[in-house]
Amino acid sequence: MAALAQWEVPTESQPQAQQQRHSSASSTQPEKEYKWAAYLGDVVPVVDGEVVWERTFTNEASADVNYEAMLKYMNEVTHDEHQTEQSLVALVNKAEHTIAARMEEWLVFSTSFISLDRTRLIYTLTATCSDGAVTVKAFRLHYLYGEQQNKETRYAAEEWITDKYALNKKKTRLLPHSGKFRRTTVDRMEELMKNFELRVKATK
């Protein structure tokens, strides 16, 4: 009888379905990809402590031609569908081929039949033109949020959409409130820069 106690069923003899269950239980399921992963990491450019989007686009046009083309285009941009009535080309320096605009536009987070969640984004936009190139810069970004509550709060981009303020401590997730500002601002700035690139490339 003591000898019989030594007997056991070998692993190979277990039913195949049972082996599969054991294998499945021990395997690690891949983690679902984070929905907003594209907005983590180095997506909000900070220069000397200030949030700044700046790009230089090249073509074969002269500084004068680029200046006239950008002046026309920035007048269009200040009147596009995103803008409030406060947006305008504020200053020009033809001798230095530089144009500056005050931008005030709506960023929409969500909308439905019964609610509209949005903020005003205010920033300075400049275009500096030279022979064969245009440098576009968006800076001094800040937000006015809370129109529906009749109590708008001002947020500076440096203290709201940067990694320190818009991401969790592990930098693996966007924070619920400031994160939506980060997402929509990145999308808008990249859209703006892409549109400028297309216009510069088309200038002859």
ABEGO torsion letter per residue (X at the ends): XAAAAABBBBAAABBAAAAAAAAAAABBBBBBBBAAAAABEBABBBBGGBBBBBBBBBBABBAAAAAAAAAAAAAAAAABAABBAABBBABBBAAAGBBBBBBBBBBBABBBAABBBBBBBBBBBBBBBBBGBBBBBBBGBBBBBGAAAGBBBBBBAAAAABAAAABBAAGABBBAAAAAAAAAAAAAAAAAAAAAAAAAAABX
